[in-house]
Every structure is written in structure tokens, then in C-alpha cells.
Amino acid sequence: MAQQQETQIEETESIISSIFFIKIMSKRRTWVFLFISVYAILLSISWNFLKSVLSWYESTISADSSNPSISISSSGWPALYASVLLGVAFGVLSMVAALAVVLPATLVTWITILVLLTFAGKPRRDLVLEGKKLTLDITGFVIKILIKEGNVVAALCAVLTYFVLVISRNKQLQNGLDDH
């Protein structure tokens, strides 16, 4: 008897917690909070990565300028490495940002097409098969576009970063020569 009451209490607590979870997840502000939290974490990671790459670049440049026998900094390799790293980081970040916008739009498109197929008189079995094909087609299309746009952003950021680093290095060298 006591064990039966304990099981009922546990089941009741489980039901209450699942209802509470469903109520919380159905609120728009919960999703807004999750969205903002994820992007804050992504921006924080990106900012820390940016600072670490730039500090590595500065330390490499300062080490090269202190040893005149090594001319790596004049060839621009550290700027190239840093720009590629930053380009990749911002390309991935742009793909994640685009994914947050693409997912709801894709879901609405998928649902719309399935509803239209239903109204067209397709039997349920055919709808399931069409839904599977449709899911694969839409997912493949979205992934191709995300990768293409991420690569464009990565390349653009890498090129811009390279020129900014090289120009800033040349200005530092000119200021160093002007001081002597």
C-alpha cells in the first residue's frame, strides 16, 4: 500500500514537472531568452578568439621585429595565417546566424507544401513518402546555401583582415622609421 502511494506520488510529480516544462517551453519569451543566450555565448567565444588571434599576431610580429635576422614578418605569413583563422571563425559564425533564420522559414515551407499536397488529394501513404523526399530535398538545399554563404563570408573576412593587418604593420614600420 505504501509503495503504491509512493509510485502514485512519483507519477504525479513527473506529470506536474512535464506540464511545467511544456508551459515554460511554449512561452515566446523562453525562446527569446534561449536565442539571446546562445548568441551571447557565440559572440563571447568569437570575441575571445579574435583577441587571441590578434595577440598571437602581435607577439609574432614583435618577436620578428626584435630579431632582424628573421624576416618572416616582412613576407606577411603571420598576417595570412591570422586572416585565414579569423575568416574561418566569422564564416562559421555567419552560418550559425543564418541557420537560426533559415530553420523557421524552412519549417513553414515544408508544412505549406505538405498541406497543399493534402488538399490536392494525395493519400496518406503517398504523403509520408513525399514528406520524406521533401525533407531530404529541403535539407540538402539549405545546407548547400549555408555552406556557400559561409564560404563567401569567410573569404571576404580573410581578405579584409589580411589587408588591415598588412596596412597596420606597414604603418607601424613607417612610424618606427620616422622615430629613428
C-alpha positions in Angstrom: 0.0 0.0 0.0 2.7 2.4 1.0 4.7 1.5 -2.1 1.7 2.1 -4.3 1.2 5.6 -2.8 4.9 6.4 -3.4 4.5 5.3 -7.1 1.4 7.5 -7.5 3.2 10.5 -5.9 6.2 10.0 -8.2 3.9 9.7 -11.3 2.1 12.9 -10.2 5.3 14.8 -9.7 6.5 13.5 -13.1 3.3 14.7 -14.7 3.4 18.1 -12.9 7.1 18.6 -14.0 6.4 17.7 -17.6 3.4 20.1 -17.7 5.5 22.8 -16.1 8.2 22.1 -18.8 5.7 22.3 -21.6 4.2 25.6 -20.3 7.7 27.1 -20.0 8.7 26.0 -23.5 5.5 27.2 -25.0 6.2 30.8 -24.0 7.7 33.1 -26.6 10.0 34.8 -24.0 11.6 31.5 -23.2 12.6 31.0 -26.8 13.8 34.6 -27.0 15.9 34.1 -23.9 17.4 30.9 -25.3 18.1 32.7 -28.6 19.7 35.6 -27.0 21.7 33.4 -24.6 23.1 31.2 -27.5 24.1 34.3 -29.5 25.7 35.9 -26.5 27.8 32.8 -26.0 28.7 32.7 -29.7 29.7 36.4 -29.7 31.7 35.9 -26.5 33.6 33.0 -28.0 34.1 34.9 -31.2 35.4 37.9 -29.4 37.8 35.9 -27.3 39.0 34.0 -30.4 39.5 37.4 -32.2 41.5 38.7 -29.3 43.7 35.6 -29.0 44.5 35.5 -32.8 45.3 39.2 -32.7 47.5 38.8 -29.6 49.3 35.9 -31.3 49.8 38.0 -34.4 51.2 40.9 -32.4 53.5 38.7 -30.4 54.8 37.1 -33.7 55.3 40.5 -35.3 57.1 41.9 -32.2 59.3 38.8 -31.9 60.2 39.1 -35.6 61.0 42.8 -35.3 63.2 42.2 -32.3 65.3 39.7 -34.3 66.4 41.4 -37.5 67.9 38.2 -39.0 64.5 36.7 -39.3 62.3 38.3 -42.0 59.1 36.3 -41.7 57.1 39.4 -40.7 58.1 41.2 -43.9 56.8 38.3 -46.0 53.4 38.6 -44.5 52.9 35.0 -43.4 51.7 35.8 -39.9 49.1 38.2 -41.4 48.0 35.5 -43.8 47.6 32.9 -41.0 45.7 35.3 -38.8 43.4 36.4 -41.6 42.6 32.8 -42.6 41.8 31.9 -38.9 39.6 34.9 -38.5 37.9 34.4 -41.8 37.0 30.8 -40.9 35.7 31.9 -37.5 33.5 34.5 -38.9 32.3 32.2 -41.7 31.2 29.6 -39.2 29.6 32.3 -37.1 27.6 33.6 -40.1 26.5 30.1 -40.9 25.1 29.6 -37.4 23.4 33.0 -37.5 21.8 32.2 -40.9 20.7 28.8 -39.6 18.7 30.5 -36.9 16.8 32.4 -39.5 16.5 29.6 -42.0 15.1 26.9 -39.8 11.7 28.6 -39.1 11.4 29.6 -42.7 12.2 26.1 -43.9 9.7 24.6 -41.5 6.9 26.9 -42.7 7.8 26.0 -46.3 7.8 22.3 -45.5 4.4 22.5 -43.7 2.9 24.6 -46.5 3.9 22.1 -49.2 2.6 19.1 -47.2 -0.8 20.9 -46.6 -1.0 21.7 -50.3 -0.3 18.1 -51.2 -3.0 17.0 -48.7 -5.6 19.4 -50.3 -4.5 18.0 -53.7 -6.0 14.7 -52.6 -2.8 12.7 -52.0 -3.4 9.5 -49.9 -1.8 9.4 -46.5 0.8 6.8 -47.6 1.9 9.0 -50.5 2.1 12.0 -48.2 4.5 10.2 -45.9 6.8 9.2 -48.9 6.5 12.8 -50.3 7.3 14.2 -46.9 10.5 12.2 -46.6 11.6 13.2 -50.1 10.7 16.8 -49.4 12.6 16.8 -46.1 15.8 15.4 -47.8 15.5 17.9 -50.7 14.9 21.0 -48.5 17.6 20.0 -46.0 20.2 19.4 -48.8 19.3 22.7 -50.5 19.6 24.6 -47.2 22.9 23.0 -46.3 24.3 23.9 -49.8 23.2 27.5 -49.4 24.6 27.8 -45.9 28.0 26.4 -46.8 28.2 28.6 -49.9 27.3 31.8 -48.0 29.6 30.8 -45.1 32.5 30.4 -47.6 31.8 33.8 -49.1 31.8 35.4 -45.7 34.9 33.5 -44.7 36.8 34.6 -47.8 35.6 38.2 -47.6 36.7 38.4 -43.9 40.0 36.7 -44.6 40.9 39.1 -47.4 39.8 42.2 -45.5 41.6 41.1 -42.4 44.8 40.4 -44.4 44.8 43.9 -45.9 44.0 45.5 -42.5 46.9 43.6 -40.8 49.3 44.4 -43.6 48.4 48.1 -43.7 48.6 48.4 -39.9 52.0 46.6 -40.0 53.3 49.0 -42.7 52.1 52.0 -40.7 53.9 50.6 -37.6 57.1 50.2 -39.6 56.8 53.7 -41.1 56.3 55.2 -37.6 59.3 53.2 -36.4 61.4 54.5 -39.2 60.2 58.1 -38.6 61.1 57.9 -34.9 64.7 57.0 -35.7 
